[in-house]
Amino acid sequence: MRVILLGPPGSGKGTQANLLQERFSIPKISTGDILRAAVSDGNELGKQAGAYMDQGQLVPDEIVVGLIKNRIQEADCRNGFILDGFPRTIVQAEKLEEMLRSMNQDIDVVVDLEVDHQEVLVRLAGRSTCKQCGAMYHTTSHPPKAVGVCDECGGELYQREDDNEATILKRLTVYDRQTAPLKQYYENQGKLKTAPGRGTVDEIFSRVCEMVN
């Protein structure tokens, strides 16, 4: 099972990817995670990516796709994987498709978590993240047991600098322009399924599981 999760910032892709990973025993692949891992490992692609990141520049698509290729060749991806946060553009989707074709693989299903912009604003404005393990919380829907402290590891919680209304609106504008067209791209391939992204985490997960089964 090879799955792509789509959806605007704050739609819950990371949460649903984690749940899918547990349910189906296939790894979640996040571009942020693999970039950090590659830079830490110091391999050739990691060095190239790190050079761009050190200058505050976007890592070129070719390097990111190369890192994803390396990742899905690992043993734990034998039965599939979940892509969270990639692709973000039509060009990236085309490069991903070309890479997978070279490995005799293909994406099975693309699940779009559909959430309107007002809901995203409410979600992100109340979101906090653990500095240590990356676990996410929300003031109303998923508060930590102790204010400012991660339930999982005891790390300090913080609000990302880009989780303010002005920045969120800019991120949504970028999403609408660059990433939303992927829905039509994958619909044309017969792979897109849309899951309403409102409700409890478990309710949304139930819908997502129906899409991927």
PyRosetta script that sets phi, psi and omega in degrees:
from pyrosetta import init, pose_from_sequence

init()
pose = pose_from_sequence("MRVILLGPPGSGKGTQANLLQERFSIPKISTGDILRAAVSDGNELGKQAGAYMDQGQLVPDEIVVGLIKNRIQEADCRNGFILDGFPRTIVQAEKLEEMLRSMNQDIDVVVDLEVDHQEVLVRLAGRSTCKQCGAMYHTTSHPPKAVGVCDECGGELYQREDDNEATILKRLTVYDRQTAPLKQYYENQGKLKTAPGRGTVDEIFSRVCEMVN")
pose.set_psi(1, 118.6)
pose.set_omega(1, 179.1)
pose.set_phi(2, -118.2)
pose.set_psi(2, 118.0)
pose.set_omega(2, -169.2)
pose.set_phi(3, -124.6)
pose.set_psi(3, 140.5)
pose.set_omega(3, 168.8)
pose.set_phi(4, -113.8)
pose.set_psi(4, 132.8)
pose.set_omega(4, 173.7)
pose.set_phi(5, -103.6)
pose.set_psi(5, 123.0)
pose.set_omega(5, 175.4)
pose.set_phi(6, -109.6)
pose.set_psi(6, 162.3)
pose.set_omega(6, 176.9)
pose.set_phi(7, 151.1)
pose.set_psi(7, 154.4)
pose.set_omega(7, -179.0)
pose.set_phi(8, -68.7)
pose.set_psi(8, 167.6)
pose.set_omega(8, 174.3)
pose.set_phi(9, -53.6)
pose.set_psi(9, 136.0)
pose.set_omega(9, 178.4)
pose.set_phi(10, 84.6)
pose.set_psi(10, 5.3)
pose.set_omega(10, -178.8)
pose.set_phi(11, -79.8)
pose.set_psi(11, -11.8)
pose.set_omega(11, 178.8)
pose.set_phi(12, 97.1)
pose.set_psi(12, 19.3)
pose.set_omega(12, -178.3)
pose.set_phi(13, -58.6)
pose.set_psi(13, -45.1)
pose.set_omega(13, -177.9)
pose.set_phi(14, -62.6)
pose.set_psi(14, -43.5)
pose.set_omega(14, 179.1)
pose.set_phi(15, -62.6)
pose.set_psi(15, -47.0)
pose.set_omega(15, -178.9)
pose.set_phi(16, -67.3)
pose.set_psi(16, -35.7)
pose.set_omega(16, 177.6)
pose.set_phi(17, -62.9)
pose.set_psi(17, -40.9)
pose.set_omega(17, 178.7)
pose.set_phi(18, -63.4)
pose.set_psi(18, -41.7)
pose.set_omega(18, 179.9)
pose.set_phi(19, -67.4)
pose.set_psi(19, -40.9)
pose.set_omega(19, 177.3)
pose.set_phi(20, -62.8)
pose.set_psi(20, -38.9)
pose.set_omega(20, 179.2)
pose.set_phi(21, -59.7)
pose.set_psi(21, -43.1)
pose.set_omega(21, 179.5)
pose.set_phi(22, -69.9)
pose.set_psi(22, -42.3)
pose.set_omega(22, -175.6)
pose.set_phi(23, -67.9)
pose.set_psi(23, -43.1)
pose.set_omega(23, -171.6)
pose.set_phi(24, -107.3)
pose.set_psi(24, 1.2)
pose.set_omega(24, 177.4)
pose.set_phi(25, 55.3)
pose.set_psi(25, 42.2)
pose.set_omega(25, 172.2)
pose.set_phi(26, -126.1)
pose.set_psi(26, 145.1)
pose.set_omega(26, -171.9)
pose.set_phi(27, -75.7)
pose.set_psi(27, 147.4)
pose.set_omega(27, 169.6)
pose.set_phi(28, -85.3)
pose.set_psi(28, 132.0)
pose.set_omega(28, 178.1)
pose.set_phi(29, -115.6)
pose.set_psi(29, 112.5)
pose.set_omega(29, 178.3)
pose.set_phi(30, -109.5)
pose.set_psi(30, 133.4)
pose.set_omega(30, -179.3)
pose.set_phi(31, -60.5)
pose.set_psi(31, -37.3)
pose.set_omega(31, 178.2)
pose.set_phi(32, -61.2)
pose.set_psi(32, -43.2)
pose.set_omega(32, -179.7)
pose.set_phi(33, -64.2)
pose.set_psi(33, -46.0)
pose.set_omega(33, -175.8)
pose.set_phi(34, -72.5)
pose.set_psi(34, -30.4)
pose.set_omega(34, 175.9)
pose.set_phi(35, -65.6)
pose.set_psi(35, -45.4)
pose.set_omega(35, 179.5)
pose.set_phi(36, -64.0)
pose.set_psi(36, -40.7)
pose.set_omega(36, -179.2)
pose.set_phi(37, -66.0)
pose.set_psi(37, -42.3)
pose.set_omega(37, -178.6)
pose.set_phi(38, -65.7)
pose.set_psi(38, -41.2)
pose.set_omega(38, 178.5)
pose.set_phi(39, -64.6)
pose.set_psi(39, -41.2)
pose.set_omega(39, 179.6)
pose.set_phi(40, -65.2)
pose.set_psi(40, -39.8)
pose.set_omega(40, -179.3)
pose.set_phi(41, -70.1)
pose.set_psi(41, -27.6)
pose.set_omega(41, 179.0)
pose.set_phi(42, 76.2)
pose.set_psi(42, 20.8)
pose.set_omega(42, 176.6)
pose.set_phi(43, -73.4)
pose.set_psi(43, 174.3)
pose.set_omega(43, -171.9)
pose.set_phi(44, -60.2)
pose.set_psi(44, -47.7)
pose.set_omega(44, 179.0)
pose.set_phi(45, -65.1)
pose.set_psi(45, -35.2)
pose.set_omega(45, 178.0)
pose.set_phi(46, -63.5)
pose.set_psi(46, -40.0)
pose.set_omega(46, 177.6)
pose.set_phi(47, -64.1)
pose.set_psi(47, -41.5)
pose.set_omega(47, 179.3)
pose.set_phi(48, -64.8)
pose.set_psi(48, -44.5)
pose.set_omega(48, 179.5)
pose.set_phi(49, -63.4)
pose.set_psi(49, -43.1)
pose.set_omega(49, -178.8)
pose.set_phi(50, -60.8)
pose.set_psi(50, -34.9)
pose.set_omega(50, 179.8)
pose.set_phi(51, -63.4)
pose.set_psi(51, -39.7)
pose.set_omega(51, 177.7)
pose.set_phi(52, -70.5)
pose.set_psi(52, -43.6)
pose.set_omega(52, -177.5)
pose.set_phi(53, -64.4)
pose.set_psi(53, -37.4)
pose.set_omega(53, 179.3)
pose.set_phi(54, -62.9)
pose.set_psi(54, -27.3)
pose.set_omega(54, 179.9)
pose.set_phi(55, -93.7)
pose.set_psi(55, 4.3)
pose.set_omega(55, -180.0)
pose.set_phi(56, 73.0)
pose.set_psi(56, 21.6)
pose.set_omega(56, -178.6)
pose.set_phi(57, -102.4)
pose.set_psi(57, 157.5)
pose.set_omega(57, 175.5)
pose.set_phi(58, -69.9)
pose.set_psi(58, 139.0)
pose.set_omega(58, 176.9)
pose.set_phi(59, -74.1)
pose.set_psi(59, 128.0)
pose.set_omega(59, -178.3)
pose.set_phi(60, -55.9)
pose.set_psi(60, 149.3)
pose.set_omega(60, -177.9)
pose.set_phi(61, -56.4)
pose.set_psi(61, -38.9)
pose.set_omega(61, -176.9)
pose.set_phi(62, -60.0)
pose.set_psi(62, -39.3)
pose.set_omega(62, 179.8)
pose.set_phi(63, -70.4)
pose.set_psi(63, -43.7)
pose.set_omega(63, -179.7)
pose.set_phi(64, -61.9)
pose.set_psi(64, -45.2)
pose.set_omega(64, 179.7)
pose.set_phi(65, -63.4)
pose.set_psi(65, -38.2)
pose.set_omega(65, 177.4)
pose.set_phi(66, -62.0)
pose.set_psi(66, -40.7)
pose.set_omega(66, 178.1)
pose.set_phi(67, -66.9)
pose.set_psi(67, -39.5)
pose.set_omega(67, 177.6)
pose.set_phi(68, -64.6)
pose.set_psi(68, -41.0)
pose.set_omega(68, 178.1)
pose.set_phi(69, -59.6)
pose.set_psi(69, -46.0)
pose.set_omega(69, 178.1)
pose.set_phi(70, -59.2)
pose.set_psi(70, -41.0)
pose.set_omega(70, -176.9)
pose.set_phi(71, -66.7)
pose.set_psi(71, -43.2)
pose.set_omega(71, -175.3)
pose.set_phi(72, -78.8)
pose.set_psi(72, -5.5)
pose.set_omega(72, 173.2)
pose.set_phi(73, -85.1)
pose.set_psi(73, -5.9)
pose.set_omega(73, 178.2)
pose.set_phi(74, -75.4)
pose.set_psi(74, 156.1)
pose.set_omega(74, -170.6)
pose.set_phi(75, -58.1)
pose.set_psi(75, -35.1)
pose.set_omega(75, -175.3)
pose.set_phi(76, -71.5)
pose.set_psi(76, -9.7)
pose.set_omega(76, 178.3)
pose.set_phi(77, -96.1)
pose.set_psi(77, 8.1)
pose.set_omega(77, -176.1)
pose.set_phi(78, -58.1)
pose.set_psi(78, -36.4)
pose.set_omega(78, -177.8)
pose.set_phi(79, -98.7)
pose.set_psi(79, 6.5)
pose.set_omega(79, 177.6)
pose.set_phi(80, 129.8)
pose.set_psi(80, -175.6)
pose.set_omega(80, -177.8)
pose.set_phi(81, -164.3)
pose.set_psi(81, 167.1)
pose.set_omega(81, 177.6)
pose.set_phi(82, -122.3)
pose.set_psi(82, 121.9)
pose.set_omega(82, 177.3)
pose.set_phi(83, -93.4)
pose.set_psi(83, 120.7)
pose.set_omega(83, -178.9)
pose.set_phi(84, -117.5)
pose.set_psi(84, 110.7)
pose.set_omega(84, 178.2)
pose.set_phi(85, 93.3)
pose.set_psi(85, 7.6)
pose.set_omega(85, 177.1)
pose.set_phi(86, -152.4)
pose.set_psi(86, 137.2)
pose.set_omega(86, -0.1)
pose.set_phi(87, -78.4)
pose.set_psi(87, 161.4)
pose.set_omega(87, 178.0)
pose.set_phi(88, -111.3)
pose.set_psi(88, -13.6)
pose.set_omega(88, -178.5)
pose.set_phi(89, -138.3)
pose.set_psi(89, 164.9)
pose.set_omega(89, 176.8)
pose.set_phi(90, -61.0)
pose.set_psi(90, -42.1)
pose.set_omega(90, -179.9)
pose.set_phi(91, -59.5)
pose.set_psi(91, -44.6)
pose.set_omega(91, 178.4)
pose.set_phi(92, -63.4)
pose.set_psi(92, -39.3)
pose.set_omega(92, 178.6)
pose.set_phi(93, -62.3)
pose.set_psi(93, -40.3)
pose.set_omega(93, 179.0)
pose.set_phi(94, -66.0)
pose.set_psi(94, -41.3)
pose.set_omega(94, 179.0)
pose.set_phi(95, -67.0)
pose.set_psi(95, -39.6)
pose.set_omega(95, 177.2)
pose.set_phi(96, -62.5)
pose.set_psi(96, -44.7)
pose.set_omega(96, -179.6)
pose.set_phi(97, -61.5)
pose.set_psi(97, -42.9)
pose.set_omega(97, 178.9)
pose.set_phi(98, -63.2)
pose.set_psi(98, -43.0)
pose.set_omega(98, 179.9)
pose.set_phi(99, -63.8)
pose.set_psi(99, -46.0)
pose.set_omega(99, -179.7)
pose.set_phi(100, -64.0)
pose.set_psi(100, -37.5)
pose.set_omega(100, 179.3)
pose.set_phi(101, -61.7)
pose.set_psi(101, -36.8)
pose.set_omega(101, 179.3)
pose.set_phi(102, -66.2)
pose.set_psi(102, -18.2)
pose.set_omega(102, 179.5)
pose.set_phi(103, -105.9)
pose.set_psi(103, 10.2)
pose.set_omega(103, -177.5)
pose.set_phi(104, 58.0)
pose.set_psi(104, 40.3)
pose.set_omega(104, 177.2)
pose.set_phi(105, -127.1)
pose.set_psi(105, 168.0)
pose.set_omega(105, 177.8)
pose.set_phi(106, -156.6)
pose.set_psi(106, 158.7)
pose.set_omega(106, 174.2)
pose.set_phi(107, -75.4)
pose.set_psi(107, 133.5)
pose.set_omega(107, -178.9)
pose.set_phi(108, -86.7)
pose.set_psi(108, -43.9)
pose.set_omega(108, -176.1)
pose.set_phi(109, -150.2)
pose.set_psi(109, 145.1)
pose.set_omega(109, 176.1)
pose.set_phi(110, -118.5)
pose.set_psi(110, 118.2)
pose.set_omega(110, -178.8)
pose.set_phi(111, -104.7)
pose.set_psi(111, 120.6)
pose.set_omega(111, 178.0)
pose.set_phi(112, -98.9)
pose.set_psi(112, 117.2)
pose.set_omega(112, 175.9)
pose.set_phi(113, -84.3)
pose.set_psi(113, 107.9)
pose.set_omega(113, -172.4)
pose.set_phi(114, -89.6)
pose.set_psi(114, 113.7)
pose.set_omega(114, 179.6)
pose.set_phi(115, -137.7)
pose.set_psi(115, 132.5)
pose.set_omega(115, -178.7)
pose.set_phi(116, -77.2)
pose.set_psi(116, 162.9)
pose.set_omega(116, -172.6)
pose.set_phi(117, -62.4)
pose.set_psi(117, -36.4)
pose.set_omega(117, -179.1)
pose.set_phi(118, -65.0)
pose.set_psi(118, -40.2)
pose.set_omega(118, 177.6)
pose.set_phi(119, -63.3)
pose.set_psi(119, -39.4)
pose.set_omega(119, 178.1)
pose.set_phi(120, -60.8)
pose.set_psi(120, -43.4)
pose.set_omega(120, 179.4)
pose.set_phi(121, -59.1)
pose.set_psi(121, -44.3)
pose.set_omega(121, -179.7)
pose.set_phi(122, -63.9)
pose.set_psi(122, -43.0)
pose.set_omega(122, -177.2)
pose.set_phi(123, -66.1)
pose.set_psi(123, -50.4)
pose.set_omega(123, -172.7)
pose.set_phi(124, -71.5)
pose.set_psi(124, -34.1)
pose.set_omega(124, -178.9)
pose.set_phi(125, -64.7)
pose.set_psi(125, -24.0)
pose.set_omega(125, -179.5)
pose.set_phi(126, -105.7)
pose.set_psi(126, 13.1)
pose.set_omega(126, -174.3)
pose.set_phi(127, -90.7)
pose.set_psi(127, 144.4)
pose.set_omega(127, 172.3)
pose.set_phi(128, -135.7)
pose.set_psi(128, 154.5)
pose.set_omega(128, -174.5)
pose.set_phi(129, -131.1)
pose.set_psi(129, 144.6)
pose.set_omega(129, 178.1)
pose.set_phi(130, -77.2)
pose.set_psi(130, 129.0)
pose.set_omega(130, 178.8)
pose.set_phi(131, -65.9)
pose.set_psi(131, -26.5)
pose.set_omega(131, -173.1)
pose.set_phi(132, -90.2)
pose.set_psi(132, -51.0)
pose.set_omega(132, -174.4)
pose.set_phi(133, -113.0)
pose.set_psi(133, -8.3)
pose.set_omega(133, 177.1)
pose.set_phi(134, 84.8)
pose.set_psi(134, 2.7)
pose.set_omega(134, 177.6)
pose.set_phi(135, -61.0)
pose.set_psi(135, 144.5)
pose.set_omega(135, -175.8)
pose.set_phi(136, -113.5)
pose.set_psi(136, 146.6)
pose.set_omega(136, -179.4)
pose.set_phi(137, -135.5)
pose.set_psi(137, 165.9)
pose.set_omega(137, 177.2)
pose.set_phi(138, -140.6)
pose.set_psi(138, 143.6)
pose.set_omega(138, -174.1)
pose.set_phi(139, -59.0)
pose.set_psi(139, -30.7)
pose.set_omega(139, -177.7)
pose.set_phi(140, -112.2)
pose.set_psi(140, -46.0)
pose.set_omega(140, -173.7)
pose.set_phi(141, -83.8)
pose.set_psi(141, -25.9)
pose.set_omega(141, -178.1)
pose.set_phi(142, -154.4)
pose.set_psi(142, 66.2)
pose.set_omega(142, -178.1)
pose.set_phi(143, -74.5)
pose.set_psi(143, 150.6)
pose.set_omega(143, 174.6)
pose.set_phi(144, -70.9)
pose.set_psi(144, 158.0)
pose.set_omega(144, 179.4)
pose.set_phi(145, -64.6)
pose.set_psi(145, -37.0)
pose.set_omega(145, 176.6)
pose.set_phi(146, -120.9)
pose.set_psi(146, 132.4)
pose.set_omega(146, -176.4)
pose.set_phi(147, -57.0)
pose.set_psi(147, 126.8)
pose.set_omega(147, 175.4)
pose.set_phi(148, 79.5)
pose.set_psi(148, 4.8)
pose.set_omega(148, -177.1)
pose.set_phi(149, -125.2)
pose.set_psi(149, 131.9)
pose.set_omega(149, -179.2)
pose.set_phi(150, -70.8)
pose.set_psi(150, 132.1)
pose.set_omega(150, 177.0)
pose.set_phi(151, -65.5)
pose.set_psi(151, -32.3)
pose.set_omega(151, -172.2)
pose.set_phi(152, -77.3)
pose.set_psi(152, -47.7)
pose.set_omega(152, -171.6)
pose.set_phi(153, -128.3)
pose.set_psi(153, -3.3)
pose.set_omega(153, -179.3)
pose.set_phi(154, 80.2)
pose.set_psi(154, 8.1)
pose.set_omega(154, -179.5)
pose.set_phi(155, -71.7)
pose.set_psi(155, 168.6)
pose.set_omega(155, -179.4)
pose.set_phi(156, -80.2)
pose.set_psi(156, 135.2)
pose.set_omega(156, 176.7)
pose.set_phi(157, -93.1)
pose.set_psi(157, 145.7)
pose.set_omega(157, 178.7)
pose.set_phi(158, -145.3)
pose.set_psi(158, 160.9)
pose.set_omega(158, 176.1)
pose.set_phi(159, -100.2)
pose.set_psi(159, 126.5)
pose.set_omega(159, 179.9)
pose.set_phi(160, -60.0)
pose.set_psi(160, 145.8)
pose.set_omega(160, -178.7)
pose.set_phi(161, -61.3)
pose.set_psi(161, -28.7)
pose.set_omega(161, -177.7)
pose.set_phi(162, -89.5)
pose.set_psi(162, 6.9)
pose.set_omega(162, 176.8)
pose.set_phi(163, -95.2)
pose.set_psi(163, 48.4)
pose.set_omega(163, 170.8)
pose.set_phi(164, -119.7)
pose.set_psi(164, 160.4)
pose.set_omega(164, -168.0)
pose.set_phi(165, -58.1)
pose.set_psi(165, -45.7)
pose.set_omega(165, -177.2)
pose.set_phi(166, -61.8)
pose.set_psi(166, -44.7)
pose.set_omega(166, -178.8)
pose.set_phi(167, -70.5)
pose.set_psi(167, -37.5)
pose.set_omega(167, 178.4)
pose.set_phi(168, -60.7)
pose.set_psi(168, -43.4)
pose.set_omega(168, 179.7)
pose.set_phi(169, -62.6)
pose.set_psi(169, -37.9)
pose.set_omega(169, 176.8)
pose.set_phi(170, -65.2)
pose.set_psi(170, -42.2)
pose.set_omega(170, 179.3)
pose.set_phi(171, -63.5)
pose.set_psi(171, -37.7)
pose.set_omega(171, 178.6)
pose.set_phi(172, -67.7)
pose.set_psi(172, -36.0)
pose.set_omega(172, 177.4)
pose.set_phi(173, -64.1)
pose.set_psi(173, -43.3)
pose.set_omega(173, 177.4)
pose.set_phi(174, -63.2)
pose.set_psi(174, -41.9)
pose.set_omega(174, 179.0)
pose.set_phi(175, -60.4)
pose.set_psi(175, -47.6)
pose.set_omega(175, -178.9)
pose.set_phi(176, -59.8)
pose.set_psi(176, -37.5)
pose.set_omega(176, -176.1)
pose.set_phi(177, -80.1)
pose.set_psi(177, -41.7)
pose.set_omega(177, -171.1)
pose.set_phi(178, -101.0)
pose.set_psi(178, -38.7)
pose.set_omega(178, -170.3)
pose.set_phi(179, -101.7)
pose.set_psi(179, -37.5)
pose.set_omega(179, -178.4)
pose.set_phi(180, -55.0)
pose.set_psi(180, -34.6)
pose.set_omega(180, 177.6)
pose.set_phi(181, -59.2)
pose.set_psi(181, -17.0)
pose.set_omega(181, 177.4)
pose.set_phi(182, -62.9)
pose.set_psi(182, -26.3)
pose.set_omega(182, 179.8)
pose.set_phi(183, -61.7)
pose.set_psi(183, -45.2)
pose.set_omega(183, 178.2)
pose.set_phi(184, -68.1)
pose.set_psi(184, -37.8)
pose.set_omega(184, 179.8)
pose.set_phi(185, -57.8)
pose.set_psi(185, -48.0)
pose.set_omega(185, -178.0)
pose.set_phi(186, -80.5)
pose.set_psi(186, -27.1)
pose.set_omega(186, 174.7)
pose.set_phi(187, -64.0)
pose.set_psi(187, -38.7)
pose.set_omega(187, 178.0)
pose.set_phi(188, -62.5)
pose.set_psi(188, -25.3)
pose.set_omega(188, 178.4)
pose.set_phi(189, -90.3)
pose.set_psi(189, -2.0)
pose.set_omega(189, -179.4)
pose.set_phi(190, 74.0)
pose.set_psi(190, 21.7)
pose.set_omega(190, -175.9)
pose.set_phi(191, -108.3)
pose.set_psi(191, -12.0)
pose.set_omega(191, -173.0)
pose.set_phi(192, -82.4)
pose.set_psi(192, 133.2)
pose.set_omega(192, 171.1)
pose.set_phi(193, -131.4)
pose.set_psi(193, 137.2)
pose.set_omega(193, -175.7)
pose.set_phi(194, -106.9)
pose.set_psi(194, 127.0)
pose.set_omega(194, 178.5)
pose.set_phi(195, -115.4)
pose.set_psi(195, 119.6)
pose.set_omega(195, 175.5)
pose.set_phi(196, -54.7)
pose.set_psi(196, 129.2)
pose.set_omega(196, -174.0)
pose.set_phi(197, -96.0)
pose.set_psi(197, 17.5)
pose.set_omega(197, 178.6)
pose.set_phi(198, -104.8)
pose.set_psi(198, 152.3)
pose.set_omega(198, -178.2)
pose.set_phi(199, 118.3)
pose.set_psi(199, -171.0)
pose.set_omega(199, 178.2)
pose.set_phi(200, -74.4)
pose.set_psi(200, 163.9)
pose.set_omega(200, 177.9)
pose.set_phi(201, -57.5)
pose.set_psi(201, -42.2)
pose.set_omega(201, -178.7)
pose.set_phi(202, -66.8)
pose.set_psi(202, -38.6)
pose.set_omega(202, 178.6)
pose.set_phi(203, -63.8)
pose.set_psi(203, -44.2)
pose.set_omega(203, 179.5)
pose.set_phi(204, -65.2)
pose.set_psi(204, -41.6)
pose.set_omega(204, -180.0)
pose.set_phi(205, -61.8)
pose.set_psi(205, -38.7)
pose.set_omega(205, 177.9)
pose.set_phi(206, -60.3)
pose.set_psi(206, -40.7)
pose.set_omega(206, 178.5)
pose.set_phi(207, -66.3)
pose.set_psi(207, -43.6)
pose.set_omega(207, -178.5)
pose.set_phi(208, -62.2)
pose.set_psi(208, -41.4)
pose.set_omega(208, 179.8)
pose.set_phi(209, -62.7)
pose.set_psi(209, -36.4)
pose.set_omega(209, 176.6)
pose.set_phi(210, -62.1)
pose.set_psi(210, -36.1)
pose.set_omega(210, -178.4)
pose.set_phi(211, -69.9)
pose.set_psi(211, -38.5)
pose.set_omega(211, -173.0)
pose.set_phi(212, -91.8)
pose.set_psi(212, -18.1)
pose.set_omega(212, 179.6)
pose.set_phi(213, -72.9)
pose.dump_pdb("model.pdb")
